[in-house]
Amino acid sequence: MRSKSQQLMNEISAYVDQYYSERHTAPSVNEIAKGVGIAKTTSYRYLVAMNDLGMLR
């Protein structure tokens, strides 16, 4: 398995934080993918990895 980019994890985290603060709801996997400029599948895989690392709550 390829290692995940810490920079991309930080970008996803920042996007989710900003989205939540503006809309008071969490973004979907598809919205994260579009917001960060990555594929939906990549977005999902990163969210799983970030969850495993305890980066999401």
Biopython code that builds the backbone (N, CA, C, O; Angstrom):
import numpy as np
from Bio.PDB.StructureBuilder import StructureBuilder

atoms = [
    (1, "MET", "N", (0.853, -1.183, 0.000)),
    (1, "MET", "CA", (0.000, 0.000, 0.000)),
    (1, "MET", "C", (0.893, 1.239, 0.000)),
    (1, "MET", "O", (1.894, 1.307, 0.714)),
    (2, "ARG", "N", (0.513, 2.194, -0.802)),
    (2, "ARG", "CA", (1.265, 3.443, -0.862)),
    (2, "ARG", "C", (0.986, 4.262, 0.388)),
    (2, "ARG", "O", (-0.104, 4.222, 0.959)),
    (3, "SER", "N", (2.003, 5.001, 0.791)),
    (3, "SER", "CA", (1.809, 5.866, 1.946)),
    (3, "SER", "C", (1.015, 7.096, 1.518)),
    (3, "SER", "O", (1.069, 7.527, 0.367)),
    (4, "LYS", "N", (0.294, 7.632, 2.457)),
    (4, "LYS", "CA", (-0.556, 8.795, 2.190)),
    (4, "LYS", "C", (0.231, 10.081, 2.420)),
    (4, "LYS", "O", (1.053, 10.166, 3.332)),
    (5, "SER", "N", (-0.029, 11.061, 1.591)),
    (5, "SER", "CA", (0.624, 12.359, 1.682)),
    (5, "SER", "C", (0.091, 13.150, 2.888)),
    (5, "SER", "O", (-1.109, 13.402, 3.002)),
    (6, "GLN", "N", (1.000, 13.527, 3.770)),
    (6, "GLN", "CA", (0.600, 14.328, 4.927)),
    (6, "GLN", "C", (0.064, 15.680, 4.486)),
    (6, "GLN", "O", (-0.861, 16.216, 5.097)),
    (7, "GLN", "N", (0.637, 16.229, 3.433)),
    (7, "GLN", "CA", (0.172, 17.519, 2.920)),
    (7, "GLN", "C", (-1.278, 17.421, 2.447)),
    (7, "GLN", "O", (-2.082, 18.309, 2.733)),
    (8, "LEU", "N", (-1.617, 16.353, 1.729)),
    (8, "LEU", "CA", (-2.989, 16.182, 1.259)),
    (8, "LEU", "C", (-3.931, 15.951, 2.429)),
    (8, "LEU", "O", (-5.062, 16.436, 2.416)),
    (9, "MET", "N", (-3.485, 15.221, 3.433)),
    (9, "MET", "CA", (-4.315, 15.041, 4.632)),
    (9, "MET", "C", (-4.605, 16.391, 5.282)),
    (9, "MET", "O", (-5.725, 16.653, 5.720)),
    (10, "ASN", "N", (-3.594, 17.234, 5.340)),
    (10, "ASN", "CA", (-3.785, 18.572, 5.923)),
    (10, "ASN", "C", (-4.746, 19.407, 5.088)),
    (10, "ASN", "O", (-5.560, 20.145, 5.643)),
    (11, "GLU", "N", (-4.666, 19.301, 3.761)),
    (11, "GLU", "CA", (-5.577, 20.028, 2.879)),
    (11, "GLU", "C", (-7.016, 19.551, 3.076)),
    (11, "GLU", "O", (-7.941, 20.360, 3.143)),
    (12, "ILE", "N", (-7.196, 18.251, 3.167)),
    (12, "ILE", "CA", (-8.534, 17.693, 3.384)),
    (12, "ILE", "C", (-9.077, 18.163, 4.726)),
    (12, "ILE", "O", (-10.232, 18.577, 4.822)),
    (13, "SER", "N", (-8.254, 18.098, 5.749)),
    (13, "SER", "CA", (-8.672, 18.529, 7.082)),
    (13, "SER", "C", (-9.073, 20.005, 7.090)),
    (13, "SER", "O", (-10.092, 20.370, 7.676)),
    (14, "ALA", "N", (-8.278, 20.843, 6.445)),
    (14, "ALA", "CA", (-8.581, 22.278, 6.375)),
    (14, "ALA", "C", (-9.876, 22.514, 5.607)),
    (14, "ALA", "O", (-10.684, 23.357, 5.996)),
    (15, "TYR", "N", (-10.078, 21.770, 4.510)),
    (15, "TYR", "CA", (-11.298, 21.924, 3.724)),
    (15, "TYR", "C", (-12.525, 21.532, 4.550)),
    (15, "TYR", "O", (-13.535, 22.236, 4.546)),
    (16, "VAL", "N", (-12.430, 20.409, 5.254)),
    (16, "VAL", "CA", (-13.550, 19.944, 6.076)),
    (16, "VAL", "C", (-13.853, 20.962, 7.177)),
    (16, "VAL", "O", (-15.018, 21.268, 7.433)),
    (17, "ASP", "N", (-12.824, 21.481, 7.822)),
    (17, "ASP", "CA", (-13.017, 22.481, 8.885)),
    (17, "ASP", "C", (-13.707, 23.737, 8.346)),
    (17, "ASP", "O", (-14.640, 24.255, 8.960)),
    (18, "GLN", "N", (-13.238, 24.218, 7.193)),
    (18, "GLN", "CA", (-13.823, 25.417, 6.604)),
    (18, "GLN", "C", (-15.269, 25.161, 6.180)),
    (18, "GLN", "O", (-16.151, 25.981, 6.434)),
    (19, "TYR", "N", (-15.501, 24.033, 5.540)),
    (19, "TYR", "CA", (-16.847, 23.679, 5.094)),
    (19, "TYR", "C", (-17.802, 23.617, 6.286)),
    (19, "TYR", "O", (-18.909, 24.154, 6.237)),
    (20, "TYR", "N", (-17.360, 22.959, 7.346)),
    (20, "TYR", "CA", (-18.208, 22.823, 8.531)),
    (20, "TYR", "C", (-18.503, 24.172, 9.182)),
    (20, "TYR", "O", (-19.630, 24.427, 9.605)),
    (21, "SER", "N", (-17.496, 25.030, 9.260)),
    (21, "SER", "CA", (-17.705, 26.330, 9.898)),
    (21, "SER", "C", (-18.658, 27.213, 9.092)),
    (21, "SER", "O", (-19.363, 28.046, 9.662)),
    (22, "GLU", "N", (-18.680, 27.035, 7.777)),
    (22, "GLU", "CA", (-19.571, 27.828, 6.935)),
    (22, "GLU", "C", (-20.992, 27.266, 6.870)),
    (22, "GLU", "O", (-21.957, 28.027, 6.800)),
    (23, "ARG", "N", (-21.125, 25.932, 6.894)),
    (23, "ARG", "CA", (-22.434, 25.305, 6.657)),
    (23, "ARG", "C", (-22.994, 24.543, 7.845)),
    (23, "ARG", "O", (-24.149, 24.117, 7.807)),
    (24, "HIS", "N", (-22.216, 24.361, 8.891)),
    (24, "HIS", "CA", (-22.623, 23.628, 10.094)),
    (24, "HIS", "C", (-23.065, 22.202, 9.810)),
    (24, "HIS", "O", (-23.939, 21.664, 10.491)),
    (25, "THR", "N", (-22.459, 21.598, 8.805)),
    (25, "THR", "CA", (-22.666, 20.195, 8.468)),
    (25, "THR", "C", (-21.401, 19.678, 7.799)),
    (25, "THR", "O", (-20.637, 20.447, 7.215)),
    (26, "ALA", "N", (-21.187, 18.384, 7.888)),
    (26, "ALA", "CA", (-19.976, 17.804, 7.306)),
    (26, "ALA", "C", (-20.152, 17.623, 5.794)),
    (26, "ALA", "O", (-21.251, 17.320, 5.331)),
    (27, "PRO", "N", (-19.082, 17.806, 5.032)),
    (27, "PRO", "CA", (-19.159, 17.612, 3.582)),
    (27, "PRO", "C", (-19.185, 16.129, 3.231)),
    (27, "PRO", "O", (-18.699, 15.291, 3.991)),
    (28, "SER", "N", (-19.749, 15.819, 2.088)),
    (28, "SER", "CA", (-19.747, 14.442, 1.600)),
    (28, "SER", "C", (-18.378, 14.110, 1.009)),
    (28, "SER", "O", (-17.551, 14.996, 0.792)),
    (29, "VAL", "N", (-18.154, 12.836, 0.756)),
    (29, "VAL", "CA", (-16.904, 12.407, 0.135)),
    (29, "VAL", "C", (-16.741, 13.102, -1.214)),
    (29, "VAL", "O", (-15.645, 13.538, -1.564)),
    (30, "ASN", "N", (-17.836, 13.202, -1.970)),
    (30, "ASN", "CA", (-17.800, 13.843, -3.277)),
    (30, "ASN", "C", (-17.483, 15.334, -3.157)),
    (30, "ASN", "O", (-16.715, 15.867, -3.957)),
    (31, "GLU", "N", (-18.058, 16.001, -2.178)),
    (31, "GLU", "CA", (-17.781, 17.433, -1.978)),
    (31, "GLU", "C", (-16.325, 17.662, -1.577)),
    (31, "GLU", "O", (-15.706, 18.635, -2.008)),
    (32, "ILE", "N", (-15.786, 16.779, -0.764)),
    (32, "ILE", "CA", (-14.374, 16.884, -0.380)),
    (32, "ILE", "C", (-13.494, 16.704, -1.611)),
    (32, "ILE", "O", (-12.551, 17.466, -1.827)),
    (33, "ALA", "N", (-13.807, 15.696, -2.413)),
    (33, "ALA", "CA", (-13.024, 15.439, -3.624)),
    (33, "ALA", "C", (-13.017, 16.655, -4.540)),
    (33, "ALA", "O", (-11.962, 17.066, -5.022)),
    (34, "LYS", "N", (-14.190, 17.232, -4.780)),
    (34, "LYS", "CA", (-14.270, 18.413, -5.637)),
    (34, "LYS", "C", (-13.563, 19.612, -5.013)),
    (34, "LYS", "O", (-12.882, 20.364, -5.711)),
    (35, "GLY", "N", (-13.720, 19.790, -3.715)),
    (35, "GLY", "CA", (-13.130, 20.932, -3.026)),
    (35, "GLY", "C", (-11.613, 20.912, -2.983)),
    (35, "GLY", "O", (-10.970, 21.962, -3.002)),
    (36, "VAL", "N", (-11.040, 19.711, -2.924)),
    (36, "VAL", "CA", (-9.590, 19.576, -2.830)),
    (36, "VAL", "C", (-8.964, 19.305, -4.197)),
    (36, "VAL", "O", (-7.758, 19.477, -4.380)),
    (37, "GLY", "N", (-9.783, 18.885, -5.146)),
    (37, "GLY", "CA", (-9.278, 18.631, -6.501)),
    (37, "GLY", "C", (-8.686, 17.248, -6.683)),
    (37, "GLY", "O", (-7.676, 17.080, -7.366)),
    (38, "ILE", "N", (-9.324, 16.247, -6.063)),
    (38, "ILE", "CA", (-8.863, 14.868, -6.185)),
    (38, "ILE", "C", (-10.043, 13.984, -6.590)),
    (38, "ILE", "O", (-11.190, 14.431, -6.587)),
    (39, "ALA", "N", (-9.757, 12.740, -6.934)),
    (39, "ALA", "CA", (-10.804, 11.798, -7.308)),
    (39, "ALA", "C", (-11.617, 11.394, -6.078)),
    (39, "ALA", "O", (-11.114, 11.413, -4.955)),
    (40, "LYS", "N", (-12.874, 11.031, -6.307)),
    (40, "LYS", "CA", (-13.760, 10.626, -5.220)),
    (40, "LYS", "C", (-13.187, 9.414, -4.478)),
    (40, "LYS", "O", (-13.240, 9.360, -3.249)),
    (41, "THR", "N", (-12.650, 8.460, -5.204)),
    (41, "THR", "CA", (-12.065, 7.270, -4.588)),
    (41, "THR", "C", (-10.862, 7.637, -3.722)),
    (41, "THR", "O", (-10.690, 7.096, -2.630)),
    (42, "THR", "N", (-10.045, 8.544, -4.204)),
    (42, "THR", "CA", (-8.883, 9.001, -3.432)),
    (42, "THR", "C", (-9.347, 9.689, -2.162)),
    (42, "THR", "O", (-8.777, 9.480, -1.090)),
    (43, "SER", "N", (-10.374, 10.503, -2.281)),
    (43, "SER", "CA", (-10.928, 11.191, -1.121)),
    (43, "SER", "C", (-11.380, 10.180, -0.071)),
    (43, "SER", "O", (-11.087, 10.336, 1.115)),
    (44, "TYR", "N", (-12.085, 9.155, -0.503)),
    (44, "TYR", "CA", (-12.569, 8.126, 0.413)),
    (44, "TYR", "C", (-11.398, 7.414, 1.094)),
    (44, "TYR", "O", (-11.405, 7.227, 2.311)),
    (45, "ARG", "N", (-10.407, 7.022, 0.317)),
    (45, "ARG", "CA", (-9.256, 6.308, 0.876)),
    (45, "ARG", "C", (-8.506, 7.159, 1.895)),
    (45, "ARG", "O", (-8.056, 6.655, 2.924)),
    (46, "TYR", "N", (-8.375, 8.435, 1.606)),
    (46, "TYR", "CA", (-7.707, 9.324, 2.559)),
    (46, "TYR", "C", (-8.532, 9.490, 3.826)),
    (46, "TYR", "O", (-7.975, 9.527, 4.923)),
    (47, "LEU", "N", (-9.837, 9.591, 3.694)),
    (47, "LEU", "CA", (-10.682, 9.721, 4.882)),
    (47, "LEU", "C", (-10.591, 8.479, 5.759)),
    (47, "LEU", "O", (-10.566, 8.590, 6.984)),
    (48, "VAL", "N", (-10.542, 7.306, 5.152)),
    (48, "VAL", "CA", (-10.379, 6.069, 5.920)),
    (48, "VAL", "C", (-9.050, 6.080, 6.656)),
    (48, "VAL", "O", (-8.995, 5.763, 7.844)),
    (49, "ALA", "N", (-7.972, 6.444, 5.957)),
    (49, "ALA", "CA", (-6.647, 6.495, 6.563)),
    (49, "ALA", "C", (-6.604, 7.537, 7.695)),
    (49, "ALA", "O", (-6.039, 7.288, 8.760)),
    (50, "MET", "N", (-7.204, 8.692, 7.444)),
    (50, "MET", "CA", (-7.221, 9.750, 8.458)),
    (50, "MET", "C", (-8.009, 9.310, 9.679)),
    (50, "MET", "O", (-7.625, 9.624, 10.805)),
    (51, "ASN", "N", (-9.098, 8.592, 9.477)),
    (51, "ASN", "CA", (-9.885, 8.074, 10.585)),
    (51, "ASN", "C", (-9.067, 7.075, 11.391)),
    (51, "ASN", "O", (-9.086, 7.106, 12.622)),
    (52, "ASP", "N", (-8.352, 6.194, 10.711)),
    (52, "ASP", "CA", (-7.512, 5.206, 11.379)),
    (52, "ASP", "C", (-6.412, 5.868, 12.214)),
    (52, "ASP", "O", (-5.997, 5.339, 13.245)),
    (53, "LEU", "N", (-5.955, 7.018, 11.758)),
    (53, "LEU", "CA", (-4.912, 7.767, 12.471)),
    (53, "LEU", "C", (-5.483, 8.674, 13.571)),
    (53, "LEU", "O", (-4.729, 9.326, 14.292)),
    (54, "GLY", "N", (-6.798, 8.712, 13.693)),
    (54, "GLY", "CA", (-7.438, 9.545, 14.707)),
    (54, "GLY", "C", (-7.501, 11.018, 14.350)),
    (54, "GLY", "O", (-7.642, 11.869, 15.229)),
    (55, "MET", "N", (-7.397, 11.320, 13.071)),
    (55, "MET", "CA", (-7.415, 12.716, 12.632)),
    (55, "MET", "C", (-8.833, 13.268, 12.472)),
    (55, "MET", "O", (-9.020, 14.478, 12.348)),
    (56, "LEU", "N", (-9.819, 12.389, 12.476)),
    (56, "LEU", "CA", (-11.215, 12.820, 12.296)),
    (56, "LEU", "C", (-11.989, 12.561, 13.595)),
    (56, "LEU", "O", (-11.689, 11.642, 14.357)),
    (57, "ARG", "N", (-12.976, 13.394, 13.806)),
    (57, "ARG", "CA", (-13.841, 13.183, 14.965)),
    (57, "ARG", "C", (-15.276, 13.349, 14.577)),
    (57, "ARG", "O", (-16.163, 13.209, 15.418)),
]
sb = StructureBuilder()
sb.init_structure("model")
sb.init_model(0)
sb.init_chain("A")
sb.init_seg("    ")
for serial, (resi, resn, name, xyz) in enumerate(atoms, 1):
    if name == "N":
        sb.init_residue(resn, " ", resi, " ")
    sb.init_atom(name, np.array(xyz, "f"), 0.0, 1.0, " ", f" {name:<3s}", serial, name[0])
structure = sb.get_structure()
